[in-house]
Amino acid sequence: MEILKPRLEELVGASHVAIGAAAKEIAQSAWTRLGEPAAVVRPASTEEVAALMRLAHAEDLSMTPWGGRTGLVDGAKADGGIALSLERMRDIESIDKVASTMTVQAGCTVQAACEAAEEAGLFLPLDLGSRGSATIGGVISTNAGGNRVLRYGMVRDMVLGLEAVLADGTVVNALNHLIKNNTGYDIKQLFIGSEGTLGVVTRAVLRLRPKPASQNAAFLGVDRFEALAPLLRILEADLGGELSAFEVMWPQFYELVTTEPARGRPVLPPGQAFYVLVEALGADPAGDGERFEAALMRTIEAGLVADAAVAKTGAERARMWALRDDVGQTARNGPTVVFDISLPISEMEAYLAEVRAALAARWPAAELVVFGHLGDGNLHLIAGVGDRGARHAVEEIVYGLLRRRGGSVSAEHGIGLSKRAYLAYSRSPAEIALMRRLKTALDPRNVLNPGKVLA
């Protein structure tokens, strides 16, 4: 790498190349393992990314794209290779208020993009716990989800077009601005969710929405699992498509986020079987609150909700969301193994009972904390068994039982390195073979994020 350092510095500037100990120092993250890269480079433009990829391709150097480094599946681990950080490419290039689109560079954070849309009187409906550090390029590469998938879909549903650099340095400009453009293969879909293994996303055109004029939220106590799905469907129907979040917390999670050392305090008294945070975004400030409360009343009258607290102010709404977002409290059961799965709502209760029983049979003191975006089938499981060396055994239980029920081993975090061995639990041999053919076609020398997703 010392030999290549002058060439790297020529491409991006000496102050934007770190090698050896300096690179290792940069490779720190509270979210994921980044390994020990031989070098970290920070290009400032698509042209510089392309030049770096041409160099990597010619020299058979591995290149691992870095966004906000907030992933949870070791997808940005760059041991011995070059980490390609896009943090300098953070400009919001344009916002078209008429077409409701935003063109943004890949290094822009989700929060900055959302704030820019809001300033323009529009709305980017992407909401993640890591919003302040996760980048647009990163969430595109992982097809991230978040809190509002129920209404607005995954990141895939927010991207109209993008620009990407291939492994050999070829720049693919697919910066489509049209909602309807049915002209052959949809090139952007190759890169959305491919975790930087097929190309480096450098710019994107995002679809914006009208800025909501009202935001209503409530915390609900539910005494049985069987009530959750009917509750969800009534709210969806009565709110006329305005329901944007349906977040469910099992009691173990609620206890962790409402007791010291957590800063949060109970919104509803303890003792419920489930706690549900619901949110509706609407366009009628005068009528949306009444409609929201009327829908909640119908669920109470139907016997689906045992207790409820409706946010009357923005501060109360923020307090509710702060409980849901305080995921770090689950580390109190550490060491823990974190899971991001999805399966049909009808399968969840039986599946979780099986997982709890299997964990307890092997580790009697095991703790399983569960919460998630239940409205879209996504659950987060945090398993603590008191043994750091038990990770693989815990994974075999969680994923093995999930496989039998046709679930997904990754709902929104991707595969990276940590779930690579379990990809076949959710994808068929034919699907995996096709993935390999795509990888070989676009990156025959395996220089782009090697080892991720596919072994």
Secondary structure as UniProt FT lines:
FT   TURN            2..4
FT   HELIX           5..12
FT   HELIX           14..16
FT   STRAND          17..19
FT   HELIX           21..26
FT   STRAND          39..41
FT   HELIX           46..59
FT   STRAND          63..66
FT   TURN            75..76
FT   TURN            79..80
FT   STRAND          82..85
FT   TURN            87..88
FT   STRAND          92..96
FT   TURN            97..100
FT   STRAND          101..105
FT   TURN            106..107
FT   HELIX           110..119
FT   TURN            120..121
FT   STRAND          122..123
FT   TURN            129..133
FT   HELIX           136..142
FT   TURN            147..148
FT   HELIX           149..152
FT   HELIX           155..158
FT   STRAND          159..165
FT   TURN            167..168
FT   STRAND          171..174
FT   HELIX           188..191
FT   TURN            192..193
FT   TURN            195..196
FT   STRAND          200..207
FT   STRAND          209..210
FT   STRAND          214..222
FT   HELIX           225..227
FT   HELIX           228..238
FT   TURN            239..241
FT   STRAND          243..249
FT   HELIX           251..257
FT   TURN            260..261
FT   STRAND          274..282
FT   HELIX           285..301
FT   TURN            302..303
FT   STRAND          307..310
FT   HELIX           314..325
FT   HELIX           327..333
FT   STRAND          336..342
FT   HELIX           345..362
FT   TURN            364..365
FT   STRAND          367..372
FT   HELIX           374..376
FT   STRAND          378..384
FT   HELIX           388..390
FT   HELIX           391..404
FT   TURN            405..406
FT   TURN            416..419
FT   HELIX           420..425
FT   HELIX           429..442
FT   TURN            444..445
FT   TURN            450..451
//
